[in-house]
Amino acid sequence: MPITIKRDKTIPAAQVEALYLDAGWHAYTNDMSVLMQAIENSLDVVAAWDGDELVGLIRTVGDDFTVLYIQDILVLKAYRNQGIASRLLQQILHDYPDVRQKVLLTEDDPGVRHFYEKNGFQSCDKGNLVAFATFD
């Protein structure tokens, strides 16, 4: 069965939790009600489905005009390296062509760097870009 991509903020909490736990993002799953509120209040959520199973998700926040922040992008380990994350990311980029700044923060890992660079992102450690963040 082919993977289907669709907008969806009403994903069952159990499937969201399984996806985030599979990625090792335990800080998100410590309070599922907060995560589900975050998903509901996101600017956009696009999910990848294998039948009725959630296999990937991208979540964005922003104002829909000047900035789009890619908050989460994750794919079940068993489904990685099949182009699903690229499909999710390209769907978001396609749907927000007029938003000037598309931003994300992620870990510095060669595979992660390669993924985002091949999808048109430039690292802030190259060129004249700079990034700042606080973490609590």
N, C-alpha and C positions, 0 to 999 in steps of 0.2 A: 504494500500500500504506500503511495507517495506521501511525503510530508506536506501538510497543508499549513499555510501561513495566514493568520487572520488577526484582526484587532479584537482584543478581548480583555476587559477589566473584571469579568465575572468568573474567573477561574476558581474552581473549588480549592479551598484552603489546603486540603490534604495533598493535592497535586503540586501546589506552590511550595509547600513545605518540603516535599520529596525532592523537588528540583533544586532548591537552595541547599538542602542538606547534602545532596549528591555533589554539589560544587564545593562543599566545605564552608559555606557561608553561615556559620552557626550564630553569629551576632544578629543576623536578620531573623532567625527562627526562635530566638529566645523569647520573643513576644509576638506570636503570630497575629494577634489583633492589630498591632502596630504595622506589621508588614502588609497585611491586607488593606489597612487604611491608606498606606503609602501607595499601593497599587491602584486603589480606587481614585486617589487624588492625583495620580500622575497625569501629565499632559497626554501621554500616549502609552499604550501597552500593545505590543504585537507578540503573538505567541505562535510557536511551532507545534503542530500536533501530528502524531502518528496514530491515526484513528481517534480514539478517545483518550490517548495518553499524551500529557503535556511533556514535550521533549526539549523545548527551548523557549526563551522569553527575552525580550528587550523592553526596557522601561525608560521613559524619558520624562524630564521635567523642564519647564521653561515657560516663556511668554508667547510662543508661537509666532514671534515677529523678529526679534533680534538675537535671541540666544536659545539654544537647544542643548540641554545637558543630558548626555546618555548616562543614566544612573546605574543601570544593571543590564548586563547581557550575559546570559548563561545557557548552556546546552548540557543535557545529561551526558555523562562520560561515555556511555554506550553508543551515543549518537554523534560524537565529535569527529572532526575531520571528514565530514560529509557535505560541507558547505552550508550548513544550517545557520551558523552564526553570521556568515557573510550575507546570506539571504535576508536575515532579520535586520542587519545593519543597513544593507542597501535599500530595503523597504523604507526604513525611517529616513534615510538621506533623500530618497526619491520623493517622499511625501512632504518634505520641508525644504524645497529648493531655494526659497527666498530668505530663509533664516541665515543671517550673516555668520554667526559664531556657532559652531557645533563642537562641543567640548566634552571630554571625559577624563577621568583619572583612573589609573590602573597600576598594577604592580609592574616593576621593570623586569621583564623576563624576555629573552630573545624570541620565543614563540609568540608572546603577546605583542611585542613590538612589531614583528613581521606581519601579524594579522591586521593590526590597525594601519600600518603603512601601506599594505597592499589594498586596503579599502579607502585610501586617500587621506588619511590623517597624517599630520606631521608632529613629531615629538617636540615638546617644549625645550628640550636640550639641544635642539638644532635651530639654526636661523636666529631670528630676533624675537622669539616668543619666550615668555616666562610664565610660570604658574606658581601660585601660592595657595596653601590650604591650612586649615586647622583641624585637628582630630581630637575628639574627646573620648 
